[in-house]
Amino acid sequence: MKLSRRDLFRAGAIAGGMAAAGRIVAGPSLAEAAVTPRTTFNRTLAPGPPNALGYSQIVAGPGEIRTVRTDLGIAAQPGRVTRRVGLQAFVQFSDMHVVDDQSPARVEWVDRYETPGLFSSSYRPQEMLSAQVADAMVQAVNAQKRGPVTKLPFSFTIETGDNSDNCQFNEVRWYIDVLDGGTIRPDSGSTLAYEGVMDNNALYYDVHYWHPHPTPAGKQPDQYKTDHGFPTVAGLLNASRRPFTAAGLDIPWYSVFGNHDGLVQGNFPHTMQLSTMAVGPLKVISPPAGVSDTDVKEAVENLDPLSLVGDLVVSPYVRAVTPDPNRRSLTRKQTVEEHFTTTGLPVGHGFTATNRADGTAYYYFDEGSIRHVVMDSVNPNGYADGSLDPAQFTWLKATIEAATGKAVIVYSHHTSGTMSNPFVLTGGDPALPRVLGDEVVSYLLTQSHVIAWVNGHTHVNRITAHQRPGGAGGFWEINTASHIDYPQQARVIEVADNLDGTWSIITTIIDHAGPPSYAGVLNNTLALASLSRELAANDPQNNLAASTGTPLDRNTELLVDNPLA
């Protein structure tokens, strides 16, 4: 069983092939040809030639064509491009994971147990730059302004969960304030020094982490440098902690609740001692010698990872850090409440007075001819994957069925395939039975006005057709990659009426505004975001092919029946 950071709780020829599968490769429309090169339709970014140890810098390449998908059995009618009418354009962010990488509640030290297939992504070499990446993504959207096909101005941005990394107050505030705009100081604990796992303090130096500063005297270079060719970037840790002025989105934005927004480390109920550690004076840097893969697996499954390090006292494995009450964990109700302390629109960012009173995180809003229905797929009883409680499923059905005269798009953090979590009681929530993804899919297929389900969680670009049994039609599941891991992309979604009995959902991947190379610059967020992308592309744990997806998962036109016919 492979455990990941999101999984800690439970130990030319192309054109011919696509056409044969009911998919057509499309050239640019006149509207697309006119946009600035911010979307991947106009320009792509990818790792360039590697050095001797495999490290690559990012280089620009040609744009990627759009693929027309007719997997639902809905034909793409000729002439639709010239007669279609745009209905709506918006942007999906997902899995920003704005992270306090110095927090004592983090468990970077289990990352080294990934080699035998147990753990991955407990530590990322680029994680100190998550706030800067979020700001660079905001700047890209502000510059793009409108859909590349319909030319409609963006109506809103929606962030499909894991907005924070560890449901800490400071992370939640950073994420909200980056999207709102204003001064951000992505730092915690001491204002005088970095106190995480990546500095070059010889007392706690651990070769399992990338140390961007020069190697301390008497120590060997870390494994990221010796095995993967990672560079020395002197001054990076201080640069990552400096205050910056976030641009803030020019459009309204909405929030979806993710497992990292609701569970400690995205996996554990708030009763875990990791939650109380967050505000404390001690941070585990390394596990003691002799800890095995089996020890780690059992400790995590027993909800007691700290048993691996024994007594928490200052030692070569545990360092003293500056306590910070702003690292406190937030409950779901408290996280919802923070969205009402905002300078952006709408106030609450989708969350309602009912959500504030009840501590729930599901809601809907109507925009033009489309009802947007937001689910809370986080299981408060723990474990990274999700499910719905019965009351929410009842609400979901009533909300969709009441959308008379409107198309419906639903949202969640989890995908249908990762809504597989049946746990009850372990986090204090006794509601059962939990409703899993296959039941939600079956229900959505009974509603002909549901055209799409938009989600995140997997950190990959993937689009799945859910066809109605016994006939044409159904809905598309649109899953978009993260901002924390490569390729650090968002997705533009446009909806258009083709005036021939069909609608098109048009998706376009957009890169953040950081340039291809940071060019040694560390004094602005775009350059730091560029370096983050480069580091993420070279993260030895990241499967680049899986995370970027295929052409069928990126720039697409997805055909559906007119849901209002």
ZANUGU-959099 format. One record per residue (C-alpha): residue number from 1; x, y, z. Coordinates in steps of 0.2 Angstrom, whole numbers. Layout:
N
   resi    east   north      up
    NUM       X       Y       Z
...
//
This chain:
565
   resi    east   north      up
      1       0       0       0
      2       7      17      -5
      3       4      31       7
      4       6      49       2
      5       5      65      11
      6     -14      66       6
      7     -15      48      11
      8      -6      47      28
      9     -21      40      38
     10     -23      24      28
     11      -7      15      29
     12      -3      70    -183
     13      -5      52    -177
     14     -13      60    -162
     15     -27      68    -172
     16     -31      52    -181
     17     -32      42    -165
     18     -43      55    -157
     19     -55      56    -171
     20     -57      38    -171
     21     -62      39    -153
     22     -74      53    -156
     23     -62      67    -153
     24     -56      80    -165
     25     -41      91    -164
     26     -46     109    -167
     27     -36     124    -173
     28     -38     141    -164
     29     -53     152    -166
     30     -51     170    -171
     31     -53     175    -152
     32     -40     163    -146
     33     -27     169    -159
     34     -29     187    -152
     35     -26     184    -133
     36      -9     187    -125
     37       2     172    -122
     38      -3     167    -105
     39     -13     152    -108
     40      -5     136    -114
     41     -15     137    -130
     42      -2     151    -135
     43      14     145    -126
     44      18     130    -115
     45      32     128    -102
     46      41     112     -99
     47      57     105     -92
     48      72     108    -103
     49      87      97    -106
     50      94      90     -89
     51     111      92     -82
     52     122      77     -78
     53     112      73     -62
     54      95      76     -70
     55      91      93     -65
     56      82     104     -78
     57      77     122     -80
     58      60     127     -87
     59      59     132    -106
     60      45     139    -116
     61      38     129    -131
     62      24     131    -143
     63       6     132    -138
     64      -5     116    -137
     65     -20     113    -149
     66     -37     111    -142
     67     -45      93    -142
     68     -64      92    -146
     69     -71      77    -135
     70     -88      69    -140
     71     -86      55    -127
     72    -104      57    -121
     73    -111      53    -138
     74    -115      71    -142
     75    -109      76    -160
     76     -99      91    -164
     77    -109     100    -177
     78    -101     109    -191
     79    -102     128    -190
     80    -104     129    -172
     81     -88     139    -169
     82     -95     154    -179
     83    -112     154    -172
     84    -110     150    -154
     85    -115     162    -140
     86    -104     163    -125
     87    -114     160    -108
     88    -100     161     -95
     89     -82     161     -92
     90     -73     158     -75
     91     -57     151     -68
     92     -53     136     -57
     93     -39     137     -44
     94     -35     121     -35
     95     -24     114     -21
     96     -14     130     -17
     97      -8     123      -1
     98      -2     139       6
     99      10     132      19
    100      18     137      35
    101      34     127      31
    102      41     131      48
    103      27     124      58
    104      30     111      72
    105      15     102      66
    106      22      97      50
    107      29      79      47
    108      43      82      34
    109      53      69      43
    110      42      54      37
    111      46      59      19
    112      62      48      18
    113      52      32      20
    114      45      34       3
    115      58      24      -5
    116      50       7      -1
    117      34      14      -7
    118      26      20       9
    119      26      39       9
    120      28      53      -3
    121      26      72      -3
    122      27      75      16
    123      41      87      11
    124      43      97      -5
    125      59     107      -9
    126      48     121     -16
    127      36     123      -2
    128      43     139       6
    129      36     148     -10
    130      18     143     -10
    131      11     161      -6
    132      22     168     -20
    133      15     155     -32
    134      -3     159     -27
    135       1     178     -30
    136       8     174     -47
    137      -7     164     -52
    138     -18     179     -47
    139      -8     190     -58
    140     -10     179     -73
    141     -29     179     -71
    142     -29     197     -69
    143     -19     199     -85
    144     -29     187     -95
    145     -46     195     -89
    146     -57     185    -101
    147     -60     168    -109
    148     -49     165    -124
    149     -64     158    -134
    150     -79     167    -129
    151     -70     183    -125
    152     -82     185    -110
    153     -75     193     -95
    154     -71     181     -81
    155     -86     181     -69
    156     -77     173     -54
    157     -63     162     -48
    158     -67     146     -38
    159     -53     138     -27
    160     -58     119     -26
    161     -50     116      -9
    162     -34     113       0
    163     -32     132       0
    164     -21     130      16
    165      -9     116      20
    166     -12     112      38
    167     -29     121      43
    168     -18     133      53
    169     -25     151      56
    170     -10     159      49
    171     -11     149      33
    172     -29     152      31
    173     -26     171      33
    174     -12     171      20
    175     -23     162       7
    176     -37     174      10
    177     -26     189      10
    178     -17     184      -6
    179     -33     182     -15
    180     -40     198      -8
    181     -24     208     -11
    182     -13     218       2
    183       3     215      12
    184       8     197      16
    185      22     191      27
    186      23     172      24
    187      33     169      39
    188      30     162      57
    189      39     160      73
    190      54     171      74
    191      55     186      63
    192      74     186      64
    193      78     169      57
    194      71     154      47
    195      67     139      59
    196      62     125      47
    197      71     109      41
    198      80     118      26
    199      92     130      34
    200     111     127      36
    201     111     126      55
    202     124     113      57
    203     116     107      73
    204     101     100      64
    205     107      98      47
    206      99      83      38
    207     104      78      21
    208      86      71      17
    209      81      89      14
    210      86     102       1
    211      97     116       9
    212      97     130      -3
    213     111     139       6
    214     129     133       5
    215     133     117      15
    216     139     120      33
    217     157     117      36
    218     161      99      41
    219     144      92      33
    220     141      83      17
    221     130      91       3
    222     112      86       4
    223     105      72      -6
    224      95      84     -17
    225     111      92     -23
    226     122      76     -24
    227     109      64     -32
    228      97      76     -42
    229     108      91     -46
    230      99     104     -36
    231     107     121     -35
    232     114     132     -21
    233     102     147     -20
    234     110     158      -6
    235      98     169       2
    236      82     160      -4
    237      75     156      14
    238      75     174      19
    239      68     180       2
    240      54     168       5
    241      50     176      21
    242      50     194      16
    243      33     203      16
    244      26     207      -2
    245      11     216      -9
    246      -1     204     -16
    247     -10     209     -31
    248     -27     202     -26
    249     -40     196     -39
    250     -50     208     -49
    251     -65     197     -49
    252     -76     189     -36
    253     -69     173     -29
    254     -77     157     -20
    255     -69     144      -9
    256     -72     126      -8
    257     -67     116       8
    258     -53     103       6
    259     -46      90      18
    260     -30     100      21
    261     -42     114      26
    262     -51     103      38
    263     -39      90      45
    264     -22      91      53
    265     -10      87      40
    266     -25      84      29
    267     -28      67      37
    268     -30      68      56
    269     -45      74      66
    270     -42      89      77
    271     -40      78      93
    272     -22      74      87
    273      -8      80      97
    274       0      87      81
    275     -13     100      82
    276      -7     106      99
    277      11     105      94
    278       8     118      81
    279       9     133      93
    280      23     125     103
    281      42     128     105
    282      48     111      98
    283      49     105      80
    284      54      88      75
    285      68      89      61
    286      73      71      60
    287      67      54      67
    288      80      45      78
    289      91      32      71
    290      84      15      69
    291      66      20      65
    292      60       8      51
    293      47       9      38
    294      36      -3      48
    295      38       8      63
    296      32      23      54
    297      17      14      45
    298      11       7      62
    299      13      24      71
    300       3      33      58
    301     -11      20      57
    302     -12      21      76
    303     -14      40      75
    304       3      43      85
    305      17      48      73
    306      26      56      88
    307      28      40      96
    308      43      38      84
    309      53      51      92
    310      50      48     110
    311      51      62     122
    312      51      79     114
    313      66      87     120
    314      80      98     112
    315      91      85     103
    316      99      82      86
    317      82      77      81
    318      72      91      89
    319      75     109      88
    320      69     123      98
    321      58     136      89
    322      49     152      93
    323      31     148      98
    324      18     156      88
    325      -1     157      93
    326      -5     161      75
    327      -1     143      70
    328     -17     137      80
    329     -28     124      71
    330     -45     130      65
    331     -61     120      65
    332     -72     120      50
    333     -83     133      58
    334     -69     144      62
    335     -62     143      44
    336     -78     147      37
    337     -79     162      49
    338     -62     169      43
    339     -69     171      25
    340     -80     185      32
    341     -65     195      37
    342     -61     200      19
    343     -59     215       7
    344     -64     204      -8
    345     -81     199     -15
    346     -92     192     -11
    347     -91     193       8
    348     -90     176      14
    349     -84     170      -3
    350     -99     159      -5
    351    -101     153      13
    352    -118     159      20
    353    -126     164      36
    354    -132     146      38
    355    -114     140      36
    356    -108     152      49
    357    -121     146      61
    358    -121     127      58
    359    -102     125      54
    360    -106     118      37
    361     -96     122      21
    362    -108     118       7
    363    -118     131      -3
    364    -124     137     -20
    365    -124     152     -30
    366    -133     157     -47
    367    -123     166     -60
    368    -133     169     -76
    369    -140     153     -83
    370    -130     142     -72
    371    -132     136     -54
    372    -115     133     -46
    373    -117     120     -32
    374    -102     118     -20
    375    -101     102      -9
    376     -90      99       6
    377     -83      82       3
    378     -71      82      18
    379     -74      68      31
    380     -71      76      48
    381     -68      58      55
    382     -51      58      46
    383     -41      51      31
    384     -37      61      16
    385     -51      55       4
    386     -68      61       6
    387     -87      57       6
    388    -103      66      10
    389    -114      65      26
    390    -132      60      23
    391    -139      77      27
    392    -128      86      14
    393    -133      73       1
    394    -151      77       4
    395    -147      95       2
    396    -137      92     -14
    397    -152      83     -22
    398    -165      97     -17
    399    -153     111     -23
    400    -150     103     -40
    401    -168      99     -43
    402    -174     116     -38
    403    -163     124     -52
    404    -177     126     -64
    405    -172     133     -80
    406    -154     133     -76
    407    -139     122     -80
    408    -129     115     -65
    409    -111     113     -62
    410    -106     105     -46
    411     -89     107     -36
    412     -80      98     -23
    413     -62      96     -17
    414     -62      77     -20
    415     -65      68     -36
    416     -78      55     -38
    417     -65      41     -37
    418     -57      48     -21
    419     -74      50     -12
    420     -71      33      -5
    421     -70      37      14
    422     -83      28      25
    423     -76      32      42
    424     -88      38      56
    425     -85      43      74
    426     -66      44      74
    427     -67      63      73
    428     -83      64      83
    429     -95      64      68
    430    -108      50      70
    431    -118      53      54
    432    -119      38      44
    433    -119      30      31
    434    -107      41      22
    435    -111      44       4
    436     -97      39      -8
    437     -93      45     -25
    438    -101      32     -35
    439    -118      36     -27
    440    -115      54     -31
    441    -111      50     -49
    442    -126      39     -51
    443    -138      53     -45
    444    -130      66     -55
    445    -133      56     -71
    446    -151      56     -67
    447    -151      75     -69
    448    -150      80     -87
    449    -146      99     -83
    450    -130      94     -73
    451    -116      97     -86
    452    -100      96     -76
    453     -92      91     -59
    454     -76     102     -56
    455     -64      96     -43
    456     -46      94     -37
    457     -37      84     -23
    458     -27      73     -35
    459     -14      86     -41
    460     -16      81     -59
    461     -25      87     -75
    462     -38      74     -79
    463     -55      75     -88
    464     -67      61     -87
    465     -83      58     -96
    466     -98      51     -86
    467    -110      44     -99
    468    -128      41     -95
    469    -132      22     -95
    470    -142      17    -110
    471    -140      32    -121
    472    -131      48    -125
    473    -128      62    -113
    474    -121      64     -96
    475    -108      75     -88
    476     -90      79     -88
    477     -78      78     -73
    478     -65      91     -74
    479     -50      88     -62
    480     -36     101     -62
    481     -18     100     -56
    482     -12     109     -40
    483      -2     125     -37
    484      10     117     -25
    485      16     104     -36
    486      22     104     -54
    487      14     110     -66
    488       7     124     -55
    489      -7     128     -66
    490     -25     134     -66
    491     -39     131     -78
    492     -51     143     -88
    493     -68     136     -90
    494     -80     143    -103
    495     -98     138    -107
    496    -106     142    -124
    497    -122     138    -133
    498    -119     131    -150
    499    -136     136    -156
    500    -138     118    -163
    501    -145     109    -148
    502    -128     107    -140
    503    -117     117    -128
    504     -98     117    -127
    505     -88     117    -111
    506     -71     124    -116
    507     -56     122    -105
    508     -39     130    -106
    509     -24     128     -95
    510     -16     144     -89
    511       2     145     -81
    512       5     157     -67
    513      14     173     -72
    514      31     169     -66
    515      43     169     -81
    516      51     153     -88
    517      67     156     -78
    518      70     166     -62
    519      87     171     -68
    520      94     172     -51
    521      82     186     -45
    522      75     184     -28
    523      67     201     -24
    524      49     199     -32
    525      35     186     -31
    526      35     182     -50
    527      54     177     -50
    528      51     167     -34
    529      36     158     -41
    530      46     155     -57
    531      60     146     -46
    532      46     137     -37
    533      40     130     -53
    534      58     124     -58
    535      60     116     -41
    536      43     107     -42
    537      48     101     -59
    538      63      93     -52
    539      56      86     -36
    540      61      68     -37
    541      44      62     -30
    542      33      71     -43
    543      27      61     -58
    544      27      74     -72
    545      18      64     -85
    546       4      60     -72
    547       2      78     -65
    548       2      87     -82
    549     -11      74     -90
    550     -13      71    -108
    551     -20      83    -122
    552     -37      75    -118
    553     -36      83    -100
    554     -30     100    -104
    555     -36     112    -118
    556     -52     104    -123
    557     -70     107    -130
    558     -82      96    -121
    559     -99      93    -130
    560    -115      91    -120
    561    -133      92    -124
    562    -142     109    -122
    563    -147     106    -104
    564    -161     119    -105
    565    -169     111    -120
//
